[in-house]
Amino acid sequence: LMTTWTFTVTAFDESNASLRHSVNLSLTVDDFTIAANPSSITTSVGKTVTSAVTATSLNGFSGQIFYSGLLSPSTVSPESCNLQPPQPTLRAGSSVISTLTCSFDKKGTYTMFETATPFASVPSHNATITFIVK
């Protein structure tokens, strides 16, 4: 979410307590959100499934986003999933979709944690996709 901080700056004269002035300042940080759809998928062994990971600009944010994924449990091959494009460019006031494609060779429940980080490294955001393989 968009982050806004408000600061109050006060200046005063120590020799004249009645001489005091304040001003409020607001600082708004450009930001973005990410979301996965669907965020929960039930599938079969060997079947390929996809989830759309959408990054949406807030407050004029624009720039390249770098995704990194962590697949859990650690016993599953990281090559089970692939996100394309992994470094999309988000334009101000728009959205960009990356497609997560996964296929698993064993039954179980798997979780993909996708983290999106802008070039400036902050703020980063997360989306979680759960795969139930029967």
Number of C-alpha atoms within 10 A of each C-alpha: 14 14 12 10 9 10 10 9 10 10 10 12 10 9 7 8 8 9 10 11 10 10 9 9 10 10 10 11 16 17 21 27 18 20 19 20 16 13 16 14 16 11 16 17 14 13 11 13 16 16 20 18 24 16 22 20 22 19 15 14 18 19 15 15 22 17 20 14 19 14 20 15 13 9 7 14 12 15 10 13 18 16 19 14 14 16 17 16 17 20 15 17 13 14 16 17 19 19 17 22 15 19 19 23 13 12 14 14 15 18 16 20 16 22 17 26 19 21 11 10 10 10 16 17 18 16 18 20 20 17 22 16 19 11
